[in-house]
């Protein structure tokens, strides 16, 4: 398989000129289309099984995404509160010079909201890392289960063969004089 080098990609050329695809890009896509990777061909049942295996992992991610969306809504609410506090500060600065001490209290409140927002963002990052960890653990568990099922099938097959042989021996012993 031929892999295009970075300097072979015509990034210096505009993709379209006068509404038409540039000739350099046409040649690039023709060369790219000629690259064939025979090892990348999947068998449909294998692809289907892979999709089925990932279904449960995706369902678990859906719950985590729902939790992240709730956190994002909380962040949006906090941002609205910050905007309201900023508007209040601006109106006080425009109207009353003597109220500087009150404004300093509002600024402390805003800083608290910002710290809270940063904590929320940190929690979202932790949740995303947890999701990625769960995905890895699920994949590992799926691989372990597949190995265990295969081993169990081999054991059942061996047991079945041994049982059949034992029945034949018992029948032979019973038939013997």
C-alpha positions as CSV (number, residue, x, y, z in Angstrom):
1,X,0.0,0.0,0.0
2,X,1.3,3.4,-0.9
3,X,0.9,6.1,1.7
4,X,0.9,9.7,0.5
5,X,3.6,11.9,2.1
6,X,2.5,15.1,3.8
7,X,4.3,17.2,1.2
8,X,2.3,15.4,-1.5
9,X,-1.0,16.9,-0.3
10,X,-1.7,20.0,-2.3
11,X,-2.5,22.2,0.7
12,X,-0.9,25.2,-1.0
13,X,-3.4,25.1,-3.8
14,X,-7.0,26.4,-3.4
15,X,-9.5,23.6,-3.7
16,X,-11.8,25.4,-6.0
17,X,-11.1,28.0,-8.7
18,X,-14.0,29.7,-10.5
19,X,-16.4,27.1,-9.0
20,X,-14.4,24.2,-10.4
21,X,-12.2,21.7,-8.5
22,X,-8.6,22.7,-9.1
23,X,-6.6,20.3,-11.4
24,X,-3.9,19.6,-8.7
25,X,-6.6,18.4,-6.3
26,X,-8.2,16.2,-9.1
27,X,-4.8,14.5,-9.6
28,X,-4.4,14.1,-5.8
29,X,-7.8,12.4,-5.4
30,X,-7.1,10.2,-8.5
31,X,-3.8,9.0,-6.9
32,X,-5.5,8.6,-3.5
33,X,-8.3,6.5,-5.2
34,X,-5.7,4.2,-6.7
35,X,-4.4,3.2,-3.2
36,X,-5.9,-0.2,-2.2
37,X,-5.6,-1.8,1.2
38,X,-6.6,-5.5,0.9
39,X,-6.0,-6.0,4.6
40,X,-8.7,-3.5,5.5
41,X,-11.6,-5.6,4.1
42,X,-14.0,-6.7,6.7
43,X,-16.4,-9.6,6.6
44,X,-20.0,-8.5,7.2
45,X,-20.7,-10.9,10.1
46,X,-17.5,-9.7,11.9
47,X,-18.6,-6.1,11.4
48,X,-22.1,-6.9,12.6
49,X,-20.8,-8.6,15.7
50,X,-18.4,-5.7,16.4
51,X,-21.4,-3.3,16.2
52,X,-23.4,-5.5,18.6
53,X,-20.5,-5.6,21.0
54,X,-20.3,-1.8,21.1
55,X,-24.0,-1.4,21.7
56,X,-23.9,-1.8,25.5
57,X,-20.9,0.5,25.7
58,X,-22.7,3.2,23.8
59,X,-25.8,2.8,26.0
60,X,-23.6,3.4,29.1
61,X,-22.1,6.4,27.5
62,X,-25.6,7.8,26.9
63,X,-26.2,8.0,30.7
64,X,-22.8,9.7,31.2
65,X,-23.6,12.2,28.4
66,X,-26.9,12.9,30.1
67,X,-25.0,13.7,33.3
68,X,-22.7,16.0,31.4
69,X,-25.6,17.8,29.8
70,X,-27.0,18.4,33.3
71,X,-23.7,19.9,34.3
72,X,-23.6,22.1,31.2
73,X,-27.1,23.4,32.1
74,X,-25.8,24.2,35.6
75,X,-22.9,26.0,34.0
76,X,-25.3,28.0,31.8
77,X,-27.3,29.0,34.8
78,X,-24.2,30.0,36.6
79,X,-23.2,32.1,33.5
80,X,-26.6,33.8,33.6
81,X,-26.1,34.6,37.3
82,X,-22.7,36.0,36.5
83,X,-24.1,38.1,33.7
84,X,-26.9,39.4,36.0
85,X,-24.3,40.3,38.7
86,X,-22.1,42.1,36.1
87,X,-25.1,44.1,34.9
88,X,-25.9,45.0,38.5
89,X,-22.2,46.1,39.1
90,X,-22.3,48.3,35.9
91,X,-25.5,50.1,36.9
92,X,-24.1,50.8,40.4
93,X,-20.8,52.2,39.0
94,X,-22.7,54.4,36.6
95,X,-25.0,55.8,39.2
96,X,-23.3,55.8,42.7
97,X,-19.6,56.6,43.4
98,X,-20.2,56.2,47.2
99,X,-21.2,52.6,46.8
100,X,-17.7,51.2,46.1
101,X,-17.7,49.0,49.2
102,X,-20.9,47.3,48.0
103,X,-19.4,46.8,44.6
104,X,-16.4,45.1,46.1
105,X,-18.8,42.6,47.8
106,X,-20.4,41.9,44.4
107,X,-17.0,41.3,42.8
108,X,-16.2,38.8,45.5
109,X,-19.5,37.1,44.7
110,X,-18.5,37.0,41.0
111,X,-15.2,35.5,41.8
112,X,-17.0,32.8,43.8
113,X,-19.2,32.1,40.9
114,X,-16.2,31.9,38.6
115,X,-14.4,29.5,41.0
116,X,-17.6,27.4,41.0
117,X,-17.7,27.4,37.2
118,X,-14.1,26.3,37.1
119,X,-14.9,23.5,39.5
120,X,-17.8,22.5,37.3
121,X,-15.6,22.4,34.2
122,X,-13.1,20.3,36.2
123,X,-15.9,17.9,37.2
124,X,-16.9,17.6,33.5
125,X,-13.3,16.8,32.6
126,X,-13.2,14.1,35.3
127,X,-16.5,12.7,34.1
128,X,-15.2,12.5,30.5
129,X,-12.0,10.7,31.8
130,X,-14.3,8.4,33.7
131,X,-16.3,7.6,30.5
132,X,-13.1,6.9,28.6
133,X,-11.9,4.6,31.5
134,X,-15.3,2.8,31.5
135,X,-15.1,2.3,27.7
136,X,-11.6,0.7,28.1
137,X,-12.8,-1.5,31.0
138,X,-15.8,-2.6,29.0
139,X,-13.7,-3.5,26.0
140,X,-11.4,-5.5,28.3
141,X,-14.3,-7.2,29.9
142,X,-15.8,-8.1,26.5
143,X,-12.5,-9.6,25.4
144,X,-12.3,-11.6,28.7
145,X,-15.9,-12.8,28.3
146,X,-15.3,-13.9,24.7
147,X,-12.2,-15.9,25.8
148,X,-14.1,-17.5,28.6
149,X,-17.0,-18.4,26.4
150,X,-14.7,-20.0,23.9
151,X,-12.9,-22.0,26.7
152,X,-16.3,-23.0,28.1
153,X,-17.4,-24.2,24.6
154,X,-14.3,-26.3,24.3
155,X,-14.8,-27.8,27.8
156,X,-18.5,-28.7,27.0
157,X,-17.4,-30.4,23.8
158,X,-14.7,-32.4,25.6
159,X,-17.2,-33.4,28.3
160,X,-19.8,-34.4,25.8
161,X,-17.2,-36.6,24.0
162,X,-16.1,-38.2,27.3
163,X,-19.7,-38.8,28.3
164,X,-20.4,-40.5,25.0
165,X,-17.3,-42.7,25.4
166,X,-18.3,-43.6,29.0
167,X,-21.8,-44.6,27.8
168,X,-20.3,-46.9,25.2
169,X,-18.0,-48.5,27.8
170,X,-20.9,-49.0,30.2
171,X,-23.0,-50.6,27.4
172,X,-20.0,-52.8,26.5
173,X,-19.5,-53.9,30.1
174,X,-23.2,-54.6,30.5
175,X,-23.2,-56.7,27.3
176,X,-20.1,-58.7,28.3
177,X,-20.7,-62.2,29.8
